[in-house]
Amino acid sequence: MNRALRSFLLALVCAVAAWSLARTKGASPPTLPTPASAPASVPATAPINQQSSETNPVGFRPIGFRSSARLVEHYEKHGREFGSVSQAQYLQLAQQLRDAPVGGDILEVVRQSDGVVSRFDKGSGAFLAADPDGTIRTFFKPNDGEAYFRRQARRSPRS
């Protein structure tokens, strides 16, 4: 399984678990820790902007990578590309790009064959791939920026 798919799946699972836990307990999600106070081990999900379907044009649920392990793997590999961010903040940045309205600096392509959503933020240089249900496959800053996004748009899905 490719790196992007594993990362995306990890984020989705983490986000679903956190969402489910918060919904069950009726509690609002915790606030993000500051980098100086971030715990050594953070949950697999992070809070995201709570939006109704009217204000969330994409319509994704507050989910992240497929599993905690995938989040950890992607954070360890790509987290430093986003500066001094905690694991929870890395996940939140990915969720924000996934949920951002398309237009301006935010480019999007949806692969017809499997519904995978690829997004690129021209302002930050961040790339995200997500499953049709919003599960994050990967989130990083490709070396060749928008050219990478364009190549992914033309790619066939892996079996």
C-alpha positions in Angstrom: 0.0 0.0 0.0 1.5 3.4 -0.9 2.6 5.9 1.7 -0.1 8.4 0.9 -2.9 5.8 1.3 -1.5 4.6 4.6 -1.3 8.1 5.9 -4.8 9.0 4.8 -6.2 5.9 6.4 -4.5 6.6 9.7 -5.9 10.1 9.9 -9.4 8.9 9.1 -9.4 6.3 11.8 -8.1 8.8 14.3 -10.6 11.4 13.5 -13.5 9.0 13.5 -12.5 7.7 16.9 -12.2 11.2 18.4 -15.4 12.3 16.9 -17.2 9.3 18.1 -15.8 9.7 21.6 -16.7 13.4 21.8 -20.1 12.7 20.5 -20.7 9.9 23.0 -19.6 11.9 26.0 -21.4 15.1 24.7 -18.2 17.0 25.2 -16.7 19.5 23.0 -13.3 18.6 21.5 -10.2 19.8 23.5 -8.2 22.8 22.4 -4.9 22.3 20.7 -1.9 22.4 23.0 0.8 24.9 22.3 4.0 23.4 20.9 5.8 24.1 24.3 3.0 22.3 26.2 2.3 19.5 23.8 2.4 16.1 25.5 4.8 13.4 24.4 1.9 11.3 23.2 -1.1 13.0 21.7 -4.4 11.5 20.6 -4.8 10.4 17.0 -7.3 13.1 16.3 -7.3 16.8 16.8 -10.1 19.3 17.0 -11.2 20.9 13.8 -13.5 23.8 13.2 -17.0 22.5 14.1 -19.0 23.4 11.0 -22.5 22.6 9.9 -23.1 21.1 6.5 -24.1 24.6 5.4 -20.7 26.1 6.3 -18.7 23.0 5.4 -18.8 23.0 1.6 -17.0 19.7 1.3 -19.3 17.9 3.7 -16.6 15.7 5.4 -17.1 14.5 8.9 -14.4 15.5 11.5 -12.1 12.5 10.7 -8.4 12.2 10.2 -6.1 9.4 9.2 -7.2 5.7 9.0 -5.4 4.8 12.3 -3.3 6.2 15.1 -0.3 4.4 13.6 -0.8 6.0 10.3 -1.0 9.5 11.9 2.2 8.8 13.9 4.0 7.5 10.7 3.0 10.5 8.7 3.8 13.0 11.4 7.2 11.5 12.0 7.9 11.6 8.2 6.3 15.0 7.3 5.6 17.0 10.5 8.8 19.1 10.4 7.8 20.3 6.9 5.2 22.4 8.7 7.5 24.0 11.3 7.3 23.3 15.0 3.9 21.7 15.1 2.7 19.0 17.5 1.1 15.8 16.1 -2.3 17.2 16.9 -1.6 20.5 15.1 -0.3 18.5 12.1 -3.5 16.6 11.9 -5.5 19.8 12.3 -3.6 21.4 9.4 -4.4 18.4 7.2 -8.1 18.6 8.2 -8.2 22.3 7.5 -6.9 21.8 4.0 -9.3 18.9 3.4 -12.2 21.1 4.6 -11.2 24.4 3.0 -13.4 25.8 0.2 -11.9 25.2 -3.3 -10.8 28.3 -5.2 -8.1 30.8 -5.0 -5.0 29.1 -3.7 -6.9 25.8 -3.0 -6.8 23.4 -6.0 -8.7 20.2 -6.1 -9.2 17.2 -8.3 -11.4 14.2 -7.7 -10.3 11.0 -9.4 -13.3 9.6 -11.3 -12.3 6.0 -10.9 -12.2 5.8 -7.1 -13.3 9.2 -5.8 -9.9 10.0 -4.2 -9.7 13.8 -3.5 -6.3 15.5 -4.1 -5.8 19.0 -2.9 -3.0 21.5 -3.1 -2.6 24.8 -1.3 -0.5 27.1 -3.5 0.0 29.5 -0.6 1.6 27.0 1.8 2.7 24.3 -0.7 0.8 21.6 1.2 -0.6 18.6 -0.6 -3.4 16.3 0.7 -5.0 13.2 -0.6 -8.2 11.9 1.0 -10.7 9.1 0.5 -14.2 10.0 -0.7 -15.4 9.8 3.0 -12.8 12.4 4.1 -10.2 9.9 5.5 -6.8 11.5 5.1 -4.4 9.4 3.1 -1.4 11.7 3.2 -0.5 15.3 4.0 2.9 16.8 3.1 4.8 19.5 1.1 6.0 17.9 -2.1 9.4 19.1 -3.3 8.0 20.1 -6.7 4.8 21.6 -5.4 2.0 22.1 -7.8 3.7 19.9 -10.4 3.3 17.0 -8.0 -0.4 17.8 -7.6 -0.9 17.8 -11.4 0.9 14.4 -11.7 -1.3 12.9 -9.0 -4.4 14.2 -10.8 -3.5 12.2 -13.9 -2.5 9.0 -12.0 -4.4 5.8 -12.1 -5.4 4.3 -8.7 -3.3 1.5 -7.3 -5.0 -1.9 -6.9 
